[in-house]
Amino acid sequence: MDKEDKDSDSTVTSLDENTENFCTNPTRDILAEGITNLFKPTIERLDERVATTIQLQSELRGQLDALSAQLRDIEKAQNQIPEFADKVKELLNVKHKVTIINNVLSTSQERLTGLHRLIEKEQHRRQALLDSALSTNISSADYEQVYEPAEDSFLLLDALEADLEFLDTLQPRLCLEIGSGSGVIITALAKRLAHSALCLATDINPNACDATKRTAFHNGARLDSVRCNLVDAIRKRSVDVLLFNPPYVVTSDEELQSQKLFTDQTTGNPATQRNLVYSWAGGRDGRRVTDALLEQLDDILSPSGVLYLLLLRENKPDEIIKQLVECNFKAVKHMERRIPGEYLYILKVTRCIS
């Protein structure tokens, strides 16, 4: 019994001593402190990274929440957007039409450019014609009393030029222009037919008769000018080529009849009041003078004679053609031209061949 107690005491004493020795072991403490110091920076950095990660996760969660709210707003807004499919189709159609219009405008611009070149060429040609064959020494003061060449005059010149082969074949002996004005048309024809035809001009205006003679003289053309109404001074059925640029503007008959001839106190010659009203005022349908001439046409033209008559669209050229056909004449629209504010025709009239 005593022996067992001794052993027990001995054991207890030994455990306490070991515990005491473990707690106060300096080697162990130094080793533990070294290991701790070795891993402490890594652990501190890991702690910092963990803290940063937690913060970023929190921020990311906030951003995800905000994005989720925005997506909900977008989804809600999409549900409120109207259907644009039809509008898109309309815009595409409009774009297609705009493209077509641009192409048309481009083509039109090219055509206008070409037309402008043709107009310039024609203007140069006409100017050269006037400068060479139709130059005049008529002043601006003269044109206050005499009809000045204009687009209708040029159309009549072009019609004659286009028909020169016919005129050469016709071999006219007497050519007559009624209402010659400045005389440029009959002068051009007289120069072309100088060796085969006698060319005459008539005009009710003595100033026009004088201007015609001066134009012919200035261009070396042989012709004479007679002051009379239409063809009062011309032998019947003797005219092979008849030219007439009549007063064709539509006016009231009262306006035409109210005009009178008066004597110019400066020159002592009769002149037409109100800016040459007789040279352009045509009365009803612009045909008072034209109809008066056509009523006499059978007594004017030679058997092979031809009339070149200038008309305005408002003069009803188709109606005139019908009337001429009924009087045993053949009438065709030999040339036509649109000019600013007017559409002009040249009627070529011949007798029907029996």
C-alpha positions in Angstrom: 0.0 0.0 0.0 2.7 2.4 0.8 4.6 1.4 -2.3 1.6 2.3 -4.5 1.2 5.6 -2.9 4.8 6.4 -3.5 4.5 5.5 -7.1 1.5 7.8 -7.4 3.2 10.7 -5.9 6.2 10.2 -8.0 4.1 10.3 -11.2 2.3 13.4 -10.3 5.5 15.2 -9.4 7.0 14.2 -12.8 3.9 15.6 -14.8 4.0 18.9 -13.1 7.6 19.2 -13.6 7.2 18.5 -17.4 4.4 21.0 -17.7 6.5 23.6 -16.1 9.3 22.7 -18.2 7.1 23.0 -21.4 5.8 26.4 -20.5 9.1 27.8 -19.8 11.0 26.2 -22.7 12.9 29.1 -24.3 13.8 27.2 -27.4 10.3 26.5 -28.2 9.3 30.1 -27.7 12.0 31.4 -29.9 11.0 28.9 -32.6 7.3 29.8 -32.4 8.1 33.5 -32.5 10.3 33.0 -35.6 7.6 31.1 -37.4 5.0 33.7 -36.5 7.3 36.5 -37.7 7.9 34.6 -40.9 4.2 34.2 -41.9 3.0 37.5 -40.4 3.6 39.7 -43.5 1.9 37.1 -45.7 -1.0 36.8 -43.4 -1.3 40.6 -43.1 -1.3 40.9 -47.0 -3.8 38.1 -47.2 -6.0 39.9 -44.7 -5.7 43.2 -46.7 -6.6 41.3 -49.9 -9.5 39.6 -48.3 -10.7 43.0 -47.0 -10.3 44.6 -50.5 -12.1 41.7 -52.1 -15.0 42.0 -49.6 -15.1 45.8 -50.5 -15.0 45.1 -54.2 -17.7 42.5 -53.9 -19.8 45.0 -52.1 -19.3 47.6 -54.8 -19.9 45.0 -57.5 -23.1 44.1 -55.8 -24.2 47.7 -55.8 -23.3 48.1 -59.5 -25.2 44.8 -60.3 -28.2 46.2 -58.4 -28.0 49.5 -60.4 -27.6 47.6 -63.7 -30.5 45.4 -62.8 -32.6 48.5 -62.2 -31.5 50.0 -65.5 -32.4 46.8 -67.3 -35.8 46.8 -65.7 -36.2 50.4 -66.9 -35.1 49.5 -70.4 -37.5 46.6 -70.5 -40.3 48.8 -69.3 -39.4 51.5 -71.9 -39.3 48.9 -74.7 -42.7 47.8 -73.9 -43.8 51.4 -74.5 -42.0 52.0 -77.8 -44.4 52.0 -80.8 -43.8 49.7 -83.8 -41.4 51.4 -86.3 -41.4 48.8 -89.0 -43.8 50.7 -91.2 -42.0 54.0 -90.6 -38.7 52.3 -91.6 -40.3 51.1 -94.8 -41.6 54.6 -95.6 -38.1 56.0 -95.0 -36.6 53.4 -97.3 -39.2 54.3 -99.9 -38.4 58.0 -99.5 -34.7 57.3 -99.8 -35.4 55.4 -103.0 -37.4 58.2 -104.4 -34.8 60.8 -103.4 -32.2 58.7 -105.2 -34.4 58.6 -108.3 -35.0 62.3 -108.1 -31.3 63.0 -107.8 -30.7 60.9 -110.9 -33.4 62.7 -112.7 -32.0 66.1 -111.6 -28.6 65.0 -112.7 -29.8 64.0 -116.1 -31.8 67.2 -116.4 -28.8 69.2 -115.4 -26.8 67.5 -118.2 -29.6 68.2 -120.7 -29.9 71.8 -119.6 -26.1 72.2 -120.0 -26.4 70.7 -123.5 -29.4 72.9 -124.2 -27.5 76.0 -122.9 -24.6 75.1 -125.3 -27.1 74.8 -128.2 -28.7 78.1 -127.3 -25.3 79.8 -127.2 -24.4 78.2 -130.5 -27.7 79.3 -132.0 -27.2 82.8 -130.7 -23.8 83.0 -132.2 -25.1 81.7 -135.5 -27.9 84.2 -135.5 -25.6 87.0 -134.5 -23.2 86.0 -137.3 -26.2 86.0 -139.7 -27.2 89.4 -138.6 -23.7 90.7 -138.7 -23.0 89.4 -142.2 -26.2 89.1 -144.2 -28.6 91.2 -142.1 -26.6 94.0 -140.7 -28.4 97.3 -140.5 -27.6 100.9 -139.9 -30.9 101.4 -138.1 -30.6 103.2 -134.8 -32.4 102.7 -131.6 -34.4 105.9 -132.4 -35.6 104.2 -135.6 -36.8 101.2 -133.6 -39.2 103.5 -131.8 -41.1 103.7 -135.1 -40.2 100.3 -136.7 -40.7 96.7 -135.4 -37.3 95.4 -134.2 -36.3 91.9 -135.1 -37.1 89.4 -132.4 -37.6 85.7 -131.8 -40.5 85.5 -134.3 -38.2 87.1 -136.9 -35.5 84.5 -136.3 -38.0 81.7 -136.5 -39.2 82.9 -139.9 -35.5 83.1 -141.0 -34.8 79.6 -139.8 -37.9 78.3 -141.6 -36.7 79.8 -144.9 -33.2 78.5 -144.4 -34.6 75.0 -143.7 -36.6 75.2 -147.0 -33.9 76.6 -149.3 -33.8 73.4 -151.4 -37.5 73.7 -152.0 -37.1 77.4 -152.9 -34.3 76.7 -155.3 -36.5 74.1 -157.0 -39.4 76.5 -157.1 -37.3 79.1 -158.9 -39.5 82.0 -157.8 -39.7 85.2 -159.9 -41.5 87.4 -157.4 -40.9 87.3 -153.6 -43.0 89.5 -151.3 -42.9 90.2 -147.6 -45.9 91.9 -146.1 -45.1 94.1 -143.1 -41.4 94.1 -143.6 -40.5 96.3 -140.6 -36.7 96.6 -140.5 -36.4 94.5 -143.6 -34.1 91.9 -142.3 -36.1 88.9 -143.6 -36.7 90.0 -147.1 -33.1 91.2 -147.3 -31.8 87.8 -146.4 -34.1 86.2 -149.0 -33.1 88.7 -151.6 -29.4 88.0 -151.1 -30.1 84.2 -151.4 -32.2 84.6 -154.6 -30.4 87.6 -156.0 -29.9 86.1 -159.5 -33.4 84.7 -160.0 -36.1 86.7 -158.3 -37.5 90.2 -157.8 -38.0 90.9 -154.1 -40.5 93.4 -152.8 -41.7 94.5 -149.4 -44.9 96.3 -148.4 -45.7 98.0 -145.1 -48.3 100.5 -144.0 -45.7 102.3 -142.0 -43.5 104.7 -144.1 -40.7 104.5 -141.6 -40.6 100.7 -142.1 -40.4 101.2 -145.8 -37.5 103.5 -145.4 -35.8 101.1 -142.9 -36.2 98.2 -145.3 -34.6 100.1 -148.1 -31.7 101.1 -145.9 -31.2 97.5 -144.7 -31.1 96.2 -148.2 -28.7 98.9 -149.4 -26.5 98.3 -146.4 -26.2 94.6 -147.3 -26.0 95.0 -151.0 -29.3 93.3 -151.7 -31.6 94.3 -154.6 -35.2 94.9 -153.5 -37.8 97.6 -153.3 -40.2 98.6 -150.7 -43.8 99.9 -151.3 -46.0 101.6 -148.8 -49.5 100.1 -149.0 -51.9 97.9 -147.1 -51.2 94.2 -147.4 -51.0 93.6 -151.2 -53.1 96.5 -152.6 -50.3 97.5 -154.9 -49.4 94.0 -156.2 -50.7 92.3 -159.3 -53.1 89.4 -158.7 -51.8 85.8 -158.7 -48.2 86.9 -159.3 -46.4 86.2 -156.0 -44.3 83.0 -155.9 -43.0 83.4 -152.3 -45.1 85.3 -149.8 -43.8 86.0 -146.3 -46.0 87.3 -143.5 -45.2 87.9 -139.9 -48.5 89.5 -139.0 -49.6 91.3 -135.9 -50.7 88.2 -133.9 -51.1 89.4 -130.3 -54.7 88.8 -129.1 -56.3 92.2 -128.3 -59.8 93.6 -128.2 -61.1 94.9 -131.5 -61.8 98.2 -129.8 -58.1 98.6 -129.0 -57.1 98.0 -132.5 -59.7 100.2 -134.1 -58.9 103.1 -131.7 -55.4 103.5 -133.1 -54.9 106.2 -135.7 -52.1 107.4 -137.9 -50.8 110.8 -137.1 -48.1 113.0 -138.7 -44.8 113.3 -137.0 -44.2 117.0 -136.7 -40.4 116.5 -136.8 -40.2 114.5 -140.0 -43.6 115.3 -141.5 -44.2 111.5 -142.1 -47.1 109.6 -140.7 -46.3 107.3 -137.8 -48.2 104.8 -135.7 -49.3 105.9 -132.2 -48.7 104.0 -129.0 -45.5 102.1 -129.9 -46.3 100.5 -133.2 -49.6 99.0 -132.2 -50.3 98.0 -135.8 -47.2 95.8 -135.8 -48.4 93.5 -133.0 -52.1 94.1 -132.1 -54.1 91.4 -133.9 -57.6 92.0 -132.5 -59.9 89.1 -131.7 -57.9 85.8 -131.6 -55.0 87.9 -132.9 -56.2 87.1 -136.4 -57.9 90.3 -137.8 -55.1 91.1 -140.2 -54.3 87.4 -140.9 -57.9 86.5 -141.8 -58.1 89.5 -144.1 -55.0 88.3 -146.0 -56.1 84.7 -146.2 -59.4 85.8 -147.7 -57.3 87.2 -150.6 -54.8 84.4 -150.8 -56.3 82.8 -153.9 -55.8 86.1 -155.7 -52.3 86.6 -154.4 -50.3 83.4 -154.9 -49.2 82.3 -158.3 -50.2 78.8 -159.4 -47.0 77.4 -157.8 -46.8 80.0 -155.1 -46.1 79.4 -151.4 -46.9 81.3 -148.2 -44.8 81.2 -145.1 -47.1 82.5 -142.3 -46.1 83.0 -138.7 -48.7 82.3 -136.0 -49.1 82.2 -132.3 -50.7 79.3 -130.6 -53.6 81.6 -129.5 -54.2 82.3 -133.1 -55.7 78.7 -133.4 -53.4 77.4 -136.2 -55.3 74.1 -136.5 -58.5 76.1 -137.3 -56.6 78.1 -139.9 -55.3 75.0 -141.5 -58.8 73.6 -141.7 -60.1 76.8 -143.3 -57.3 76.7 -145.9 -57.9 73.1 -146.8 -61.6 74.0 -147.4 -60.3 76.7 -149.8 -58.3 74.2 -151.7 -54.9 74.9 -150.1 -52.5 72.6 -148.4 -51.2 73.9 -145.1 -48.7 72.2 -142.8 -46.8 73.3 -139.6 -43.4 73.7 -141.2 -41.6 74.8 -138.0 -42.5 75.6 -134.4 -40.7 76.9 -131.4 -41.4 77.7 -127.8 -40.0 81.1 -126.6 -40.5 82.8 -123.3 -44.2 83.5 -122.9 -45.2 82.3 -126.4 -45.4 79.3 -128.7 -44.9 80.1 -132.4 -45.6 78.3 -135.6 -44.6 78.7 -139.2 -47.3 77.5 -141.6 -46.3 76.6 -145.1 -49.2 77.0 -147.4 -49.4 75.9 -151.1 -52.1 75.3 -153.5 -53.5 71.8 -153.7 -52.5 70.0 -157.0 -55.6 69.2 -159.0 
